[in-house]
Amino acid sequence: MRRQQRNIAIVIWMAFLMAIAAEGVFFSVFDPDDLALATGHEWQALGAYTIGFFCFWGSFSVCGLLAVRLTRALPKERLRHFA
């Protein structure tokens, strides 16, 4: 597996695990039925859990992929310009 593919797989997996934890904490504090009343939308609790999970997973994935992209090592040719 190429290095980039491996990094993407690691980030997606870690984002998945963090989304599970974040959803548990978030919905321990906020009740989905109260959120539905506050937003004026009618949805069931399972729908709120699903939407919340995918929002957390997506945001953690974007943050992780951005971190990997920004911390990648520069090629040796470009390093000479900074020395």
C-alpha positions as CSV (number, residue, x, y, z in Angstrom):
1,M,0.0,0.0,0.0
2,R,1.3,3.4,-0.9
3,R,2.2,5.8,1.9
4,Q,-0.6,8.3,0.9
5,Q,-3.2,5.6,0.9
6,R,-2.0,4.3,4.3
7,N,-2.2,7.8,5.8
8,I,-5.7,8.3,4.4
9,A,-6.8,4.9,5.8
10,I,-5.3,5.7,9.3
11,V,-7.0,9.2,9.3
12,I,-10.4,7.8,8.3
13,W,-10.2,5.0,10.9
14,M,-9.1,7.4,13.7
15,A,-11.9,9.9,12.7
16,F,-14.4,7.0,12.9
17,L,-13.3,6.1,16.4
18,M,-13.4,9.8,17.5
19,A,-16.8,10.3,15.9
20,I,-18.1,7.4,18.1
21,A,-16.7,9.0,21.2
22,A,-17.9,12.5,20.2
23,E,-21.4,11.3,19.5
24,G,-21.6,9.6,22.8
25,V,-20.5,12.7,24.7
26,F,-22.7,15.0,22.6
27,F,-25.9,13.0,22.9
28,S,-25.3,12.4,26.6
29,V,-25.6,16.2,27.0
30,F,-28.3,17.0,24.4
31,D,-31.4,15.0,23.9
32,P,-32.4,14.4,20.3
33,D,-36.0,15.2,21.0
34,D,-35.1,18.6,22.6
35,L,-32.9,19.3,19.5
36,A,-35.9,18.5,17.2
37,L,-38.1,20.9,19.2
38,A,-35.4,23.7,19.2
39,T,-34.8,23.4,15.4
40,G,-38.5,23.0,14.5
41,H,-37.8,19.8,12.5
42,E,-39.6,16.5,13.1
43,W,-37.2,13.6,13.3
44,Q,-36.8,10.4,15.3
45,A,-33.9,9.9,17.7
46,L,-32.2,7.4,15.4
47,G,-32.1,9.9,12.5
48,A,-30.5,12.5,14.8
49,Y,-27.9,10.0,15.9
50,T,-27.1,9.1,12.3
51,I,-26.9,12.6,11.1
52,G,-24.8,13.6,14.1
53,F,-22.4,10.6,13.6
54,F,-21.8,11.4,10.0
55,C,-21.3,15.1,10.7
56,F,-18.7,14.3,13.4
57,W,-17.0,11.7,11.2
58,G,-16.8,14.1,8.3
59,S,-15.4,16.9,10.3
60,F,-12.8,14.8,12.0
61,S,-11.8,13.3,8.7
62,V,-11.3,16.7,7.1
63,C,-9.3,17.9,10.1
64,G,-7.1,14.8,10.0
65,L,-6.5,14.9,6.3
66,L,-5.7,18.5,6.5
67,A,-3.2,17.8,9.3
68,V,-1.5,15.1,7.3
69,R,-1.4,17.3,4.2
70,L,0.2,20.2,6.1
71,T,2.7,18.1,8.0
72,R,4.0,16.3,5.0
73,A,7.8,16.6,4.5
74,L,8.9,19.0,1.8
75,P,11.0,17.5,-1.1
76,K,14.8,17.9,-0.7
77,E,15.0,20.3,-3.6
78,R,12.7,22.8,-1.8
79,L,14.5,22.4,1.5
80,R,17.7,23.8,0.1
81,H,15.9,27.1,-0.6
82,F,15.0,27.5,3.1
83,A,18.5,26.7,4.5
